[in-house]
């Protein structure tokens, strides 16, 4: 992947060295998962075109799909206005993104409704 160094340098990693990475399907725009990246995981992602993350529980790098076969191919990486979150648009291959076997990690709806209709 070709990355703009001026934007890559704008990423604000937290005190723990991590930034939130939101993973979204490039075709249907469904949010598939949220994970964390440090500078090395971001570098690996940009260099390989595959998603790499930092596991906070295992304290190690992991590439999505390396054990499950459910691979993610990166189409774009964007940074939010504050520089403290990334959006990765990907092509999801395999069953899905969630370790449970679901397509998305957001398969449980906690609440739904009409909201306030945009009336502030």
MOPAC internal coordinates of N, CA, C and O (Angstrom, degrees):
PM7 1SCF
backbone

  N    0.0000 0     0.00 0     0.00 0    0    0    0
  C    1.4503 1     0.00 0     0.00 0    1    0    0
  C    1.5246 1   108.27 1     0.00 0    2    1    0
  O    1.2310 1   121.38 1   -33.17 1    3    2    1
  N    1.3067 1   114.96 1   146.83 1    3    2    1
  C    1.4520 1   119.71 1   176.27 1    5    3    2
  C    1.5248 1   108.64 1   -98.41 1    6    5    3
  O    1.2310 1   120.78 1   -58.55 1    7    6    5
  N    1.3195 1   116.11 1   121.45 1    7    6    5
  C    1.4645 1   121.12 1  -175.90 1    9    7    6
  C    1.5255 1   110.27 1  -113.94 1   10    9    7
  O    1.2310 1   120.91 1   -35.75 1   11   10    9
  N    1.3255 1   115.87 1   144.25 1   11   10    9
  C    1.4584 1   122.55 1   175.94 1   13   11   10
  C    1.5287 1   108.07 1   -82.71 1   14   13   11
  O    1.2310 1   119.71 1   -69.76 1   15   14   13
  N    1.3459 1   118.15 1   110.24 1   15   14   13
  C    1.4729 1   120.54 1  -175.92 1   17   15   14
  C    1.5210 1   113.96 1   -59.83 1   18   17   15
  O    1.2310 1   120.09 1   151.19 1   19   18   17
  N    1.3339 1   117.44 1   -28.81 1   19   18   17
  C    1.4692 1   118.82 1  -179.72 1   21   19   18
  C    1.5241 1   110.90 1   -70.14 1   22   21   19
  O    1.2310 1   120.32 1   150.72 1   23   22   21
  N    1.3277 1   116.99 1   -29.28 1   23   22   21
  C    1.4592 1   120.07 1   178.51 1   25   23   22
  C    1.5249 1   110.52 1   -84.80 1   26   25   23
  O    1.2310 1   120.09 1   140.90 1   27   26   25
  N    1.3242 1   117.43 1   -39.10 1   27   26   25
  C    1.4664 1   120.68 1   177.15 1   29   27   26
  C    1.5307 1   109.29 1   -57.29 1   30   29   27
  O    1.2310 1   120.22 1   140.02 1   31   30   29
  N    1.3184 1   117.18 1   -39.98 1   31   30   29
  C    1.4571 1   121.64 1   179.22 1   33   31   30
  C    1.5118 1   114.17 1   -69.81 1   34   33   31
  O    1.2310 1   120.00 1   167.97 1   35   34   33
  N    1.3286 1   117.60 1   -12.03 1   35   34   33
  C    1.4692 1   121.70 1  -179.05 1   37   35   34
  C    1.5257 1   112.71 1   -87.49 1   38   37   35
  O    1.2310 1   120.11 1   174.28 1   39   38   37
  N    1.3363 1   117.39 1    -5.72 1   39   38   37
  C    1.4605 1   119.76 1  -179.79 1   41   39   38
  C    1.5229 1   109.05 1   -66.63 1   42   41   39
  O    1.2310 1   120.69 1   -51.58 1   43   42   41
  N    1.3344 1   116.29 1   128.42 1   43   42   41
  C    1.4644 1   121.75 1   179.30 1   45   43   42
  C    1.5267 1   108.49 1  -101.13 1   46   45   43
  O    1.2310 1   121.25 1   -79.93 1   47   46   45
  N    1.3053 1   115.22 1   100.07 1   47   46   45
  C    1.4541 1   120.48 1   176.60 1   49   47   46
  C    1.5283 1   108.51 1   -77.18 1   50   49   47
  O    1.2310 1   120.79 1   -36.52 1   51   50   49
  N    1.3145 1   116.09 1   143.48 1   51   50   49
  C    1.4666 1   120.98 1  -179.16 1   53   51   50
  C    1.5095 1   112.41 1   -70.00 1   54   53   51
  O    1.2310 1   121.04 1    -0.46 1   55   54   53
  N    1.3234 1   115.61 1   179.54 1   55   54   53
  C    1.4640 1   121.30 1   178.54 1   57   55   54
  C    1.5261 1   111.44 1   -58.27 1   58   57   55
  O    1.2310 1   120.58 1   153.29 1   59   58   57
  N    1.3272 1   116.51 1   -26.71 1   59   58   57
  C    1.4677 1   121.53 1   178.50 1   61   59   58
  C    1.5318 1   112.00 1   -85.93 1   62   61   59
  O    1.2310 1   120.26 1  -178.77 1   63   62   61
  N    1.3482 1   117.11 1     1.23 1   63   62   61
  C    1.4564 1   121.59 1   179.30 1   65   63   62
  C    1.5160 1   114.09 1    82.79 1   66   65   63
  O    1.2310 1   120.21 1  -169.23 1   67   66   65
  N    1.3402 1   117.21 1    10.77 1   67   66   65
  C    1.4604 1   121.61 1  -173.93 1   69   67   66
  C    1.5250 1   111.93 1  -115.13 1   70   69   67
  O    1.2310 1   121.43 1   -23.88 1   71   70   69
  N    1.3187 1   114.87 1   156.12 1   71   70   69
  C    1.4586 1   122.44 1   172.92 1   73   71   70
  C    1.5313 1   107.00 1  -132.47 1   74   73   71
  O    1.2310 1   120.59 1   -35.29 1   75   74   73
  N    1.3260 1   116.48 1   144.71 1   75   74   73
  C    1.4583 1   122.10 1   178.49 1   77   75   74
  C    1.5280 1   108.95 1   -70.80 1   78   77   75
  O    1.2310 1   120.88 1   -44.11 1   79   78   77
  N    1.3351 1   115.92 1   135.89 1   79   78   77
  C    1.4616 1   121.85 1   177.14 1   81   79   78
  C    1.5284 1   108.65 1  -122.13 1   82   81   79
  O    1.2310 1   120.91 1   -65.97 1   83   82   81
  N    1.3146 1   115.86 1   114.03 1   83   82   81
  C    1.4611 1   122.48 1   178.35 1   85   83   82
  C    1.5292 1   106.93 1   -93.84 1   86   85   83
  O    1.2310 1   120.68 1   -52.99 1   87   86   85
  N    1.3261 1   116.30 1   127.01 1   87   86   85
  C    1.4602 1   120.97 1  -177.15 1   89   87   86
  C    1.5254 1   108.93 1  -108.30 1   90   89   87
  O    1.2310 1   121.04 1   -56.32 1   91   90   89
  N    1.3291 1   115.61 1   123.68 1   91   90   89
  C    1.4617 1   122.56 1  -174.09 1   93   91   90
  C    1.5247 1   109.97 1  -127.83 1   94   93   91
  O    1.2310 1   120.60 1   -39.87 1   95   94   93
  N    1.3236 1   116.46 1   140.13 1   95   94   93
  C    1.4575 1   121.53 1   175.77 1   97   95   94
  C    1.5291 1   109.21 1   -67.16 1   98   97   95
  O    1.2310 1   120.26 1   -51.05 1   99   98   97
  N    1.3125 1   117.11 1   128.95 1   99   98   97
  C    1.4613 1   121.28 1  -176.04 1  101   99   98
  C    1.5275 1   111.95 1   -68.73 1  102  101   99
  O    1.2310 1   119.63 1   154.56 1  103  102  101
  N    1.3226 1   118.32 1   -25.44 1  103  102  101
  C    1.4602 1   121.08 1  -176.75 1  105  103  102
  C    1.5257 1   112.37 1   -86.91 1  106  105  103
  O    1.2310 1   120.07 1   121.85 1  107  106  105
  N    1.3380 1   117.47 1   -58.15 1  107  106  105
  C    1.4706 1   119.50 1  -174.45 1  109  107  106
  C    1.5309 1   113.66 1   -98.08 1  110  109  107
  O    1.2310 1   120.32 1   178.49 1  111  110  109
  N    1.3251 1   116.99 1    -1.51 1  111  110  109
  C    1.4795 1   124.26 1   175.65 1  113  111  110
  C    1.5303 1   113.65 1    67.34 1  114  113  111
  O    1.2310 1   119.49 1  -168.34 1  115  114  113
  N    1.3088 1   118.58 1    11.66 1  115  114  113
  C    1.4621 1   121.10 1   177.50 1  117  115  114
  C    1.5287 1   109.61 1   -69.66 1  118  117  115
  O    1.2310 1   120.50 1   -45.97 1  119  118  117
  N    1.3324 1   116.65 1   134.03 1  119  118  117
  C    1.4585 1   120.63 1   174.66 1  121  119  118
  C    1.5196 1   106.98 1   -74.20 1  122  121  119
  O    1.2310 1   120.82 1   -56.25 1  123  122  121
  N    1.3263 1   116.04 1   123.75 1  123  122  121
  C    1.4566 1   121.27 1  -175.50 1  125  123  122
  C    1.5188 1   112.90 1   -96.21 1  126  125  123
  O    1.2310 1   120.23 1   142.52 1  127  126  125
  N    1.3180 1   117.16 1   -37.48 1  127  126  125
  C    1.4609 1   120.15 1  -177.00 1  129  127  126
  C    1.5213 1   110.37 1  -166.93 1  130  129  127
  O    1.2310 1   121.49 1   -12.81 1  131  130  129
  N    1.3141 1   114.75 1   167.19 1  131  130  129
  C    1.4592 1   123.18 1   172.97 1  133  131  130
  C    1.5173 1   106.46 1  -129.17 1  134  133  131
  O    1.2310 1   120.91 1   -45.82 1  135  134  133
  N    1.3215 1   115.87 1   134.18 1  135  134  133
  C    1.4628 1   120.85 1   179.16 1  137  135  134
  C    1.5248 1   107.76 1  -143.53 1  138  137  135
  O    1.2310 1   120.75 1     8.95 1  139  138  137
  N    1.3149 1   116.18 1  -171.05 1  139  138  137
  C    1.4598 1   120.93 1  -178.04 1  141  139  138
  C    1.5144 1   110.24 1  -127.32 1  142  141  139
  O    1.2310 1   121.43 1   -34.29 1  143  142  141
  N    1.3260 1   114.87 1   145.71 1  143  142  141
  C    1.4568 1   121.80 1   176.41 1  145  143  142
  C    1.5195 1   109.03 1  -128.15 1  146  145  143
  O    1.2310 1   121.29 1   -34.37 1  147  146  145
  N    1.3198 1   115.13 1   145.63 1  147  146  145
  C    1.4533 1   119.88 1   165.13 1  149  147  146
  C    1.5266 1   106.31 1  -107.02 1  150  149  147
  O    1.2310 1   120.03 1     5.28 1  151  150  149
  N    1.3286 1   117.54 1  -174.72 1  151  150  149
  C    1.4644 1   119.49 1  -177.15 1  153  151  150
  C    1.5192 1   111.89 1   -59.54 1  154  153  151
  O    1.2310 1   120.21 1   140.10 1  155  154  153
  N    1.3186 1   117.20 1   -39.90 1  155  154  153
  C    1.4660 1   121.04 1  -178.62 1  157  155  154
  C    1.5227 1   111.30 1   -67.02 1  158  157  155
  O    1.2310 1   119.50 1   136.99 1  159  158  157
  N    1.3186 1   118.55 1   -43.01 1  159  158  157
  C    1.4659 1   121.26 1   178.22 1  161  159  158
  C    1.5261 1   110.64 1   -62.90 1  162  161  159
  O    1.2310 1   120.47 1   139.83 1  163  162  161
  N    1.3292 1   116.71 1   -40.17 1  163  162  161
  C    1.4602 1   120.37 1   177.40 1  165  163  162
  C    1.5231 1   110.01 1   -64.99 1  166  165  163
  O    1.2310 1   120.19 1   136.59 1  167  166  165
  N    1.3162 1   117.23 1   -43.41 1  167  166  165
  C    1.4688 1   120.90 1   178.58 1  169  167  166
  C    1.5256 1   110.33 1   -59.71 1  170  169  167
  O    1.2310 1   120.36 1   132.62 1  171  170  169
  N    1.3389 1   116.92 1   -47.38 1  171  170  169
  C    1.4676 1   120.99 1   179.48 1  173  171  170
  C    1.5230 1   111.59 1   -60.27 1  174  173  171
  O    1.2310 1   120.67 1   138.68 1  175  174  173
  N    1.3260 1   116.32 1   -41.32 1  175  174  173
  C    1.4609 1   121.21 1   179.02 1  177  175  174
  C    1.5219 1   110.85 1   -61.95 1  178  177  175
  O    1.2310 1   120.56 1   132.89 1  179  178  177
  N    1.3213 1   116.54 1   -47.11 1  179  178  177
  C    1.4580 1   120.73 1  -178.93 1  181  179  178
  C    1.5217 1   111.79 1   -66.11 1  182  181  179
  O    1.2310 1   120.37 1   143.72 1  183  182  181
  N    1.3326 1   116.90 1   -36.28 1  183  182  181
  C    1.4659 1   120.51 1  -178.75 1  185  183  182
  C    1.5228 1   113.08 1   -74.77 1  186  185  183
  O    1.2310 1   120.15 1   143.45 1  187  186  185
  N    1.3318 1   117.32 1   -36.55 1  187  186  185
  C    1.4665 1   120.51 1  -173.17 1  189  187  186
  C    1.5233 1   114.14 1   -98.71 1  190  189  187
  O    1.2310 1   120.25 1   158.65 1  191  190  189
  N    1.3454 1   117.13 1   -21.35 1  191  190  189
  C    1.4601 1   119.79 1  -175.59 1  193  191  190
  C    1.5219 1   113.14 1    75.87 1  194  193  191
  O    1.2310 1   120.51 1  -169.52 1  195  194  193
  N    1.3258 1   116.63 1    10.48 1  195  194  193
  C    1.4689 1   123.51 1   175.35 1  197  195  194
  C    1.5273 1   107.44 1  -119.13 1  198  197  195
  O    1.2310 1   120.22 1   -26.64 1  199  198  197
  N    1.3264 1   117.19 1   153.36 1  199  198  197
  C    1.4650 1   119.49 1  -177.61 1  201  199  198
  C    1.5185 1   111.88 1   -77.52 1  202  201  199
  O    1.2310 1   121.38 1   -47.04 1  203  202  201
  N    1.3226 1   114.96 1   132.96 1  203  202  201
  C    1.4649 1   124.75 1   173.72 1  205  203  202
  C    1.5200 1   107.44 1  -125.60 1  206  205  203
  O    1.2310 1   120.58 1   -38.76 1  207  206  205
  N    1.3180 1   116.51 1   141.24 1  207  206  205
  C    1.4550 1   121.56 1  -179.17 1  209  207  206
  C    1.5190 1   110.11 1  -136.47 1  210  209  207
  O    1.2310 1   121.56 1   -11.47 1  211  210  209
  N    1.3471 1   114.62 1   168.53 1  211  210  209
  C    1.4583 1   121.76 1   173.01 1  213  211  210
  C    1.5223 1   107.12 1  -106.80 1  214  213  211
  O    1.2310 1   120.67 1   -55.35 1  215  214  213
  N    1.3247 1   116.32 1   124.65 1  215  214  213
  C    1.4629 1   120.83 1   177.43 1  217  215  214
  C    1.5149 1   108.76 1   -85.47 1  218  217  215
  O    1.2310 1   120.82 1   -63.00 1  219  218  217
  N    1.3217 1   116.03 1   117.00 1  219  218  217
  C    1.4610 1   119.98 1   178.54 1  221  219  218
  C    1.5241 1   111.16 1   -70.38 1  222  221  219
  O    1.2310 1   119.68 1   148.48 1  223  222  221
  N    1.3166 1   118.21 1   -31.52 1  223  222  221
  C    1.4674 1   120.54 1  -178.42 1  225  223  222
  C    1.5297 1   112.14 1   -79.26 1  226  225  223
  O    1.2310 1   120.40 1   138.93 1  227  226  225
  N    1.3312 1   116.84 1   -41.07 1  227  226  225
  C    1.4687 1   120.60 1  -178.00 1  229  227  226
  C    1.5195 1   113.06 1   -92.03 1  230  229  227
  O    1.2310 1   120.85 1   167.79 1  231  230  229
  N    1.3350 1   115.98 1   -12.21 1  231  230  229
  C    1.4647 1   121.46 1  -178.28 1  233  231  230
  C    1.5293 1   111.57 1    55.16 1  234  233  231
  O    1.2310 1   121.59 1  -128.81 1  235  234  233
  N    1.3488 1   114.55 1    51.19 1  235  234  233
  C    1.4639 1   119.78 1   178.84 1  237  235  234
  C    1.5257 1   109.56 1  -155.50 1  238  237  235
  O    1.2310 1   121.16 1   -18.20 1  239  238  237
  N    1.3356 1   115.38 1   161.80 1  239  238  237
  C    1.4591 1   120.88 1   176.19 1  241  239  238
  C    1.5122 1   109.42 1   -78.68 1  242  241  239
  O    1.2310 1   121.24 1   -31.33 1  243  242  241
  N    1.3245 1   115.24 1   148.67 1  243  242  241
  C    1.4527 1   119.77 1   173.81 1  245  243  242
  C    1.5192 1   109.66 1  -144.75 1  246  245  243
  O    1.2310 1   122.00 1   -39.28 1  247  246  245
  N    1.3082 1   113.77 1   140.72 1  247  246  245
  C    1.4475 1   120.88 1   177.19 1  249  247  246
  C    1.5183 1   107.59 1  -102.51 1  250  249  247
  O    1.2310 1   120.66 1   -54.67 1  251  250  249
  N    1.3421 1   116.35 1   125.33 1  251  250  249
  C    1.4603 1   120.46 1  -177.84 1  253  251  250
  C    1.5241 1   109.36 1   -58.31 1  254  253  251
  O    1.2310 1   121.40 1   -54.93 1  255  254  253
  N    1.3303 1   114.92 1   125.07 1  255  254  253
  C    1.4550 1   120.96 1   177.32 1  257  255  254
  C    1.5105 1   115.25 1    96.30 1  258  257  255
  O    1.2310 1   119.77 1   175.48 1  259  258  257
  N    1.3279 1   118.05 1    -4.52 1  259  258  257
  C    1.4627 1   118.41 1  -176.07 1  261  259  258
  C    1.5254 1   111.90 1   -66.67 1  262  261  259
  O    1.2310 1   119.77 1   151.72 1  263  262  261
  N    1.3313 1   118.05 1   -28.28 1  263  262  261
  C    1.4716 1   119.69 1   174.91 1  265  263  262
  C    1.5241 1   112.12 1  -107.32 1  266  265  263
  O    1.2310 1   119.85 1   145.69 1  267  266  265
  N    1.3277 1   117.88 1   -34.31 1  267  266  265
  C    1.4779 1   120.89 1  -176.58 1  269  267  266
  C    1.5215 1   113.61 1   -85.46 1  270  269  267
  O    1.2310 1   120.43 1   155.62 1  271  270  269
  N    1.3156 1   116.79 1   -24.38 1  271  270  269
  C    1.4585 1   120.66 1  -173.69 1  273  271  270
  C    1.5227 1   113.18 1    84.34 1  274  273  271
  O    1.2310 1   120.04 1   177.30 1  275  274  273
  N    1.3280 1   117.52 1    -2.70 1  275  274  273
  C    1.4692 1   122.75 1  -179.33 1  277  275  274
  C    1.5285 1   109.07 1   -88.57 1  278  277  275
  O    1.2310 1   120.93 1  -100.32 1  279  278  277
  N    1.3002 1   115.83 1    79.68 1  279  278  277
  C    1.4644 1   122.57 1  -170.17 1  281  279  278
  C    1.5280 1   113.02 1   -82.91 1  282  281  279
  O    1.2310 1   122.02 1   -26.14 1  283  282  281
  N    1.3383 1   113.73 1   153.86 1  283  282  281
  C    1.4613 1   121.25 1   176.74 1  285  283  282
  C    1.5259 1   109.03 1  -121.65 1  286  285  283
  O    1.2310 1   121.14 1   -52.36 1  287  286  285
  N    1.3281 1   115.43 1   127.64 1  287  286  285
  C    1.4540 1   122.24 1   178.45 1  289  287  286
  C    1.5240 1   108.04 1  -110.10 1  290  289  287
  O    1.2310 1   120.78 1   -59.45 1  291  290  289
  N    1.3247 1   116.11 1   120.55 1  291  290  289
  C    1.4584 1   122.32 1  -171.77 1  293  291  290
  C    1.5194 1   110.95 1   -78.58 1  294  293  291
  O    1.2310 1   121.06 1   -51.12 1  295  294  293
  N    1.3265 1   115.59 1   128.88 1  295  294  293
  C    1.4661 1   121.87 1   176.03 1  297  295  294
  C    1.5220 1   111.59 1  -102.81 1  298  297  295
  O    1.2310 1   120.07 1   147.56 1  299  298  297
  N    1.3300 1   117.46 1   -32.44 1  299  298  297
  C    1.4692 1   119.98 1   175.31 1  301  299  298
  C    1.5167 1   109.69 1  -157.99 1  302  301  299
  O    1.2310 1   121.29 1   -25.63 1  303  302  301
  N    1.3278 1   115.13 1   154.37 1  303  302  301
  C    1.4629 1   122.91 1   174.07 1  305  303  302
  C    1.5189 1   106.66 1  -128.80 1  306  305  303
  O    1.2310 1   120.79 1   -55.75 1  307  306  305
  N    1.3373 1   116.10 1   124.25 1  307  306  305
  C    1.4636 1   121.65 1   179.11 1  309  307  306
  C    1.5195 1   108.67 1  -121.81 1  310  309  307
  O    1.2310 1   121.49 1   -23.35 1  311  310  309
  N    1.3150 1   114.75 1   156.65 1  311  310  309
  C    1.4639 1   121.78 1   178.79 1  313  311  310
  C    1.5270 1   107.76 1  -116.44 1  314  313  311
  O    1.2310 1   120.35 1   -36.37 1  315  314  313
  N    1.3294 1   116.94 1   143.63 1  315  314  313
  C    1.4664 1   118.55 1  -179.93 1  317  315  314
  C    1.5266 1   110.69 1   -77.63 1  318  317  315
  O    1.2310 1   120.96 1    -6.88 1  319  318  317
  N    1.3267 1   115.76 1   173.12 1  319  318  317
  C    1.4629 1   121.50 1  -174.12 1  321  319  318
  C    1.5231 1   113.52 1   -61.15 1  322  321  319
  O    1.2310 1   120.08 1   150.85 1  323  322  321
  N    1.3347 1   117.46 1   -29.15 1  323  322  321
  C    1.4598 1   120.83 1  -179.92 1  325  323  322
  C    1.5340 1   112.43 1   -89.56 1  326  325  323
  O    1.2310 1   120.40 1   168.37 1  327  326  325
  N    1.3188 1   116.84 1   -11.63 1  327  326  325
  C    1.4600 1   120.75 1   179.52 1  329  327  326
  C    1.5128 1   114.13 1    81.66 1  330  329  327
  O    1.2310 1   120.34 1  -171.86 1  331  330  329
  N    1.3552 1   116.96 1     8.14 1  331  330  329
  C    1.4640 1   118.36 1  -174.27 1  333  331  330
  C    1.5329 1   113.73 1  -112.69 1  334  333  331
  O    1.2310 1   120.43 1  -162.12 1  335  334  333
  N    1.3322 1   116.79 1    17.88 1  335  334  333
  C    1.4641 1   120.99 1   175.07 1  337  335  334
  C    1.5204 1   108.43 1  -153.45 1  338  337  335
  O    1.2310 1   121.19 1   -34.92 1  339  338  337
  N    1.3231 1   115.33 1   145.08 1  339  338  337
  C    1.4613 1   121.89 1   178.28 1  341  339  338
  C    1.5174 1   109.77 1  -114.82 1  342  341  339
  O    1.2310 1   120.89 1   -31.95 1  343  342  341
  N    1.3168 1   115.90 1   148.05 1  343  342  341
  C    1.4563 1   123.05 1   173.29 1  345  343  342
  C    1.5175 1   107.04 1  -119.65 1  346  345  343
  O    1.2310 1   120.86 1   -61.10 1  347  346  345
  N    1.3298 1   115.95 1   118.90 1  347  346  345
  C    1.4576 1   121.44 1   178.02 1  349  347  346
  C    1.5220 1   108.21 1  -107.76 1  350  349  347
  O    1.2310 1   120.23 1   -62.29 1  351  350  349
  N    1.3156 1   117.17 1   117.71 1  351  350  349
  C    1.4583 1   121.21 1   173.62 1  353  351  350
  C    1.5148 1   106.67 1   -92.62 1  354  353  351
  O    1.2310 1   120.98 1   -52.42 1  355  354  353
  N    1.3299 1   115.73 1   127.58 1  355  354  353
  C    1.4613 1   120.03 1  -171.32 1  357  355  354
  C    1.5232 1   111.75 1  -134.86 1  358  357  355
  O    1.2310 1   121.76 1   -19.62 1  359  358  357
  N    1.3274 1   114.24 1   160.38 1  359  358  357
  C    1.4611 1   122.23 1   165.35 1  361  359  358
  C    1.5227 1   105.41 1   -96.53 1  362  361  359
  O    1.2310 1   120.39 1   -61.35 1  363  362  361
  N    1.3194 1   116.87 1   118.65 1  363  362  361
  C    1.4665 1   122.17 1  -179.96 1  365  363  362
  C    1.5281 1   108.88 1   -90.57 1  366  365  363
  O    1.2310 1   120.62 1   -55.42 1  367  366  365
  N    1.3085 1   116.42 1   124.58 1  367  366  365
  C    1.4636 1   121.94 1   176.43 1  369  367  366
  C    1.5174 1   108.70 1  -112.79 1  370  369  367
  O    1.2310 1   120.22 1   -36.52 1  371  370  369
  N    1.3163 1   117.19 1   143.48 1  371  370  369
  C    1.4591 1   121.63 1  -178.97 1  373  371  370
  C    1.5147 1   110.90 1    98.50 1  374  373  371
  O    1.2310 1   120.73 1    19.18 1  375  374  373
  N    1.3274 1   116.21 1  -160.82 1  375  374  373
  C    1.4643 1   122.27 1  -175.98 1  377  375  374
  C    1.5124 1   112.56 1   -65.65 1  378  377  375
  O    1.2310 1   120.36 1   138.93 1  379  378  377
  N    1.3088 1   116.91 1   -41.07 1  379  378  377
  C    1.4524 1   120.73 1  -176.97 1  381  379  378
  C    1.5059 1   111.57 1   165.04 1  382  381  379
  O    1.2310 1   121.27 1    10.30 1  383  382  381
  N    1.3255 1   115.17 1  -169.70 1  383  382  381
  C    1.4563 1   121.17 1  -174.44 1  385  383  382
  C    1.5233 1   113.86 1   -93.52 1  386  385  383
  O    1.2310 1   119.91 1   154.29 1  387  386  385
  N    1.3281 1   117.77 1   -25.71 1  387  386  385
  C    1.4614 1   120.91 1  -172.54 1  389  387  386
  C    1.5262 1   112.04 1   -83.07 1  390  389  387
  O    1.2310 1   121.20 1   -39.11 1  391  390  389
  N    1.3298 1   115.31 1   140.89 1  391  390  389
  C    1.4676 1   119.97 1   178.73 1  393  391  390
  C    1.5292 1   112.55 1   -66.81 1  394  393  391
  O    1.2310 1   120.29 1   167.66 1  395  394  393
  N    1.3520 1   117.06 1   -12.34 1  395  394  393
  C    1.4682 1   120.85 1   178.68 1  397  395  394
  C    1.5288 1   111.83 1   -81.13 1  398  397  395
  O    1.2310 1   120.85 1   169.74 1  399  398  397
  N    1.3339 1   115.97 1   -10.26 1  399  398  397
  C    1.4560 1   120.21 1  -175.94 1  401  399  398
  C    1.5149 1   113.03 1   101.29 1  402  401  399
  O    1.2310 1   120.31 1   171.36 1  403  402  401
  N    1.3297 1   117.02 1    -8.64 1  403  402  401
  C    1.4695 1   121.28 1   176.45 1  405  403  402
  C    1.5301 1   108.98 1   -74.82 1  406  405  403
  O    1.2310 1   120.90 1   -22.25 1  407  406  405
  N    1.3196 1   115.89 1   157.75 1  407  406  405
  C    1.4674 1   120.26 1   178.62 1  409  407  406
  C    1.5309 1   111.26 1   -66.03 1  410  409  407
  O    1.2310 1   120.64 1   139.22 1  411  410  409
  N    1.3377 1   116.38 1   -40.78 1  411  410  409
  C    1.4584 1   122.34 1  -179.47 1  413  411  410
  C    1.5256 1   109.48 1  -124.08 1  414  413  411
  O    1.2310 1   120.72 1   -28.29 1  415  414  413
  N    1.3149 1   116.23 1   151.71 1  415  414  413
  C    1.4682 1   120.36 1   175.09 1  417  415  414
  C    1.5322 1   111.30 1   -73.00 1  418  417  415
  O    1.2310 1   120.38 1   166.46 1  419  418  417
  N    1.3295 1   116.88 1   -13.54 1  419  418  417
  C    1.4619 1   122.15 1  -177.84 1  421  419  418
  C    1.5271 1   110.53 1  -101.22 1  422  421  419
  O    1.2310 1   120.59 1  -123.26 1  423  422  421
  N    1.3212 1   116.49 1    56.74 1  423  422  421
  C    1.4669 1   121.00 1  -177.99 1  425  423  422
  C    1.5216 1   112.58 1   -96.57 1  426  425  423
  O    1.2310 1   119.57 1   175.70 1  427  426  425
  N    1.3305 1   118.44 1    -4.30 1  427  426  425
  C    1.4683 1   122.05 1   178.93 1  429  427  426
  C    1.5267 1   109.16 1  -107.53 1  430  429  427
  O    1.2310 1   120.23 1   -62.66 1  431  430  429
  N    1.3126 1   117.17 1   117.34 1  431  430  429
  C    1.4605 1   121.16 1   179.86 1  433  431  430
  C    1.5240 1   109.58 1   -89.82 1  434  433  431
  O    1.2310 1   120.61 1   -58.87 1  435  434  433
  N    1.3140 1   116.45 1   121.13 1  435  434  433
  C    1.4530 1   121.97 1  -179.21 1  437  435  434
  C    1.5195 1   111.34 1   -85.15 1  438  437  435
  O    1.2310 1   120.39 1   144.01 1  439  438  437
  N    1.3184 1   116.87 1   -35.99 1  439  438  437
  C    1.4611 1   121.35 1   179.81 1  441  439  438
  C    1.5121 1   108.29 1  -156.40 1  442  441  439
  O    1.2310 1   120.91 1   -26.95 1  443  442  441
  N    1.3337 1   115.87 1   153.05 1  443  442  441
  C    1.4638 1   120.50 1   173.57 1  445  443  442
  C    1.5205 1   107.71 1  -154.86 1  446  445  443
  O    1.2310 1   121.28 1   -22.59 1  447  446  445
  N    1.2837 1   115.16 1   157.41 1  447  446  445
  C    1.4609 1   119.77 1  -179.61 1  449  447  446
  C    1.5124 1   110.44 1   166.17 1  450  449  447
  O    1.2310 1   120.77 1     0.00 1  451  450  449
  N    1.3053 1   116.14 1   180.00 1  451  450  449
  C    1.4654 1   119.47 1  -175.19 1  453  451  450
  C    1.5277 1   113.94 1   -76.94 1  454  453  451
  O    1.2310 1   119.03 1   169.10 1  455  454  453
  N    1.3359 1   119.45 1   -10.90 1  455  454  453
  C    1.4573 1   120.03 1  -175.20 1  457  455  454
  C    1.5091 1   110.17 1    68.63 1  458  457  455
  O    1.2310 1   120.69 1    26.11 1  459  458  457
  N    1.3286 1   116.29 1  -153.89 1  459  458  457
  C    1.4630 1   119.12 1  -178.66 1  461  459  458
  C    1.5238 1   112.22 1  -100.69 1  462  461  459
  O    1.2310 1   120.52 1  -168.47 1  463  462  461
  N    1.3261 1   116.62 1    11.53 1  463  462  461
  C    1.4611 1   120.17 1   178.53 1  465  463  462
  C    1.5099 1   113.71 1    69.13 1  466  465  463
  O    1.2310 1   120.67 1  -158.41 1  467  466  465
  N    1.3518 1   116.32 1    21.59 1  467  466  465
  C    1.4594 1   120.22 1   178.67 1  469  467  466
  C    1.5114 1   113.40 1    78.61 1  470  469  467
  O    1.2310 1   119.93 1  -161.38 1  471  470  469
  N    1.3351 1   117.73 1    18.62 1  471  470  469
  C    1.4597 1   121.27 1  -177.28 1  473  471  470
  C    1.5275 1   111.80 1   -97.53 1  474  473  471
  O    1.2310 1   120.74 1  -141.29 1  475  474  473
  N    1.3118 1   116.19 1    38.71 1  475  474  473
  C    1.3779 1   126.20 1   170.73 1  477  475  474
  C    1.3685 1   136.33 1    46.98 1  478  477  475
  O    1.2310 1   120.10 1   180.00 1  479  478  477

